[in-house]
Amino acid sequence: MEDKTIVCKDCGEEFVWTVQEQEFFAEKGFKNEPSRCLVCRKTRRQQNSGERQLYTVTCSSCGIETQVPFKPTGVRPVYCRDCYQKLVLENNEE
């Protein structure tokens, strides 16, 4: 076996199907090679499983990039997990 380059049927980008992935597929008894790249496979699984979509935002407090499970409107500040927890603790102490 050797690494194989495949074109994703969803996004059209090339991706490498590694020997390790091929061995995993063989162990599981899968007969067909993947037709989607990892990103498109993950996106498809999320859509099919009803998982929440995550939105990438910048924390209003510390400025790091983070993901939230709601679509920000821009009206209210959005915080990363750490800054949100600090804010909750501060409010509970008052």
One Martini backbone bead per residue (centre of mass of N, CA, C, O) as a GRO file, in nm:
protein
   94
    1MET     BB    1   0.101   0.034   0.015
    2GLU     BB    2  -0.005   0.379  -0.061
    3ASP     BB    3  -0.042   0.682  -0.101
    4LYS     BB    4  -0.346   0.871  -0.199
    5THR     BB    5  -0.484   1.074  -0.444
    6ILE     BB    6  -0.785   1.270  -0.400
    7VAL     BB    7  -1.095   1.396  -0.515
    8CYS     BB    8  -1.331   1.589  -0.399
    9LYS     BB    9  -1.682   1.587  -0.458
   10ASP     BB   10  -1.746   1.871  -0.319
   11CYS     BB   11  -1.472   2.079  -0.342
   12GLY     BB   12  -1.223   1.963  -0.541
   13GLU     BB   13  -1.006   1.878  -0.357
   14GLU     BB   14  -0.714   1.754  -0.266
   15PHE     BB   15  -0.630   1.436  -0.105
   16VAL     BB   16  -0.482   1.225   0.135
   17TRP     BB   17  -0.467   0.871   0.146
   18THR     BB   18  -0.344   0.698   0.379
   19VAL     BB   19  -0.222   0.410   0.491
   20GLN     BB   20  -0.359   0.421   0.767
   21GLU     BB   21  -0.645   0.466   0.654
   22GLN     BB   22  -0.655   0.210   0.483
   23GLU     BB   23  -0.622   0.014   0.720
   24PHE     BB   24  -0.874   0.102   0.871
   25PHE     BB   25  -1.076   0.033   0.650
   26ALA     BB   26  -1.002  -0.268   0.639
   27GLU     BB   27  -1.069  -0.340   0.936
   28LYS     BB   28  -1.383  -0.240   0.892
   29GLY     BB   29  -1.468  -0.338   0.586
   30PHE     BB   30  -1.419  -0.131   0.378
   31LYS     BB   31  -1.443  -0.099   0.018
   32ASN     BB   32  -1.438   0.210  -0.007
   33GLU     BB   33  -1.321   0.497  -0.085
   34PRO     BB   34  -1.300   0.809  -0.029
   35SER     BB   35  -1.486   1.113  -0.160
   36ARG     BB   36  -1.398   1.287   0.091
   37CYS     BB   37  -1.276   1.506   0.277
   38LEU     BB   38  -1.245   1.575   0.603
   39VAL     BB   39  -1.412   1.837   0.606
   40CYS     BB   40  -1.660   1.726   0.444
   41ARG     BB   41  -1.719   1.490   0.633
   42LYS     BB   42  -1.773   1.658   0.886
   43THR     BB   43  -1.997   1.834   0.772
   44ARG     BB   44  -2.188   1.600   0.698
   45ARG     BB   45  -2.218   1.481   0.982
   46GLN     BB   46  -2.339   1.732   1.115
   47GLN     BB   47  -2.589   1.750   0.933
   48ASN     BB   48  -2.691   1.448   0.994
   49SER     BB   49  -2.683   1.474   1.332
   50GLY     BB   50  -2.767   1.773   1.441
   51GLU     BB   51  -2.546   1.943   1.492
   52ARG     BB   52  -2.407   2.219   1.580
   53GLN     BB   53  -2.316   2.515   1.471
   54LEU     BB   54  -2.011   2.686   1.435
   55TYR     BB   55  -1.874   3.007   1.529
   56THR     BB   56  -1.637   3.237   1.439
   57VAL     BB   57  -1.471   3.443   1.687
   58THR     BB   58  -1.400   3.734   1.877
   59CYS     BB   59  -1.310   3.819   2.172
   60SER     BB   60  -1.413   4.101   2.358
   61SER     BB   61  -1.174   4.080   2.573
   62CYS     BB   62  -0.894   3.917   2.454
   63GLY     BB   63  -0.901   3.844   2.117
   64ILE     BB   64  -0.957   3.563   2.066
   65GLU     BB   65  -1.019   3.283   1.893
   66THR     BB   66  -1.352   3.140   1.864
   67GLN     BB   67  -1.632   2.924   1.945
   68VAL     BB   68  -1.986   2.928   1.874
   69PRO     BB   69  -2.343   2.808   1.890
   70PHE     BB   70  -2.394   3.102   1.763
   71LYS     BB   71  -2.515   3.379   1.589
   72PRO     BB   72  -2.384   3.669   1.573
   73THR     BB   73  -2.505   4.017   1.564
   74GLY     BB   74  -2.326   4.263   1.718
   75VAL     BB   75  -2.478   4.375   1.978
   76ARG     BB   76  -2.315   4.176   2.148
   77PRO     BB   77  -2.090   4.039   2.329
   78VAL     BB   78  -1.821   3.796   2.279
   79TYR     BB   79  -1.698   3.505   2.450
   80CYS     BB   80  -1.492   3.313   2.580
   81ARG     BB   81  -1.485   3.079   2.813
   82ASP     BB   82  -1.298   3.220   3.019
   83CYS     BB   83  -1.431   3.506   3.017
   84TYR     BB   84  -1.714   3.413   3.091
   85GLN     BB   85  -1.642   3.287   3.366
   86LYS     BB   86  -1.531   3.547   3.490
   87LEU     BB   87  -1.793   3.711   3.461
   88VAL     BB   88  -1.969   3.527   3.638
   89LEU     BB   89  -1.801   3.548   3.897
   90GLU     BB   90  -1.819   3.855   3.929
   91ASN     BB   91  -2.137   3.864   3.945
   92ASN     BB   92  -2.157   3.672   4.202
   93GLU     BB   93  -1.990   3.867   4.401
   94GLU     BB   94  -2.205   4.121   4.399
   0.00000   0.00000   0.00000
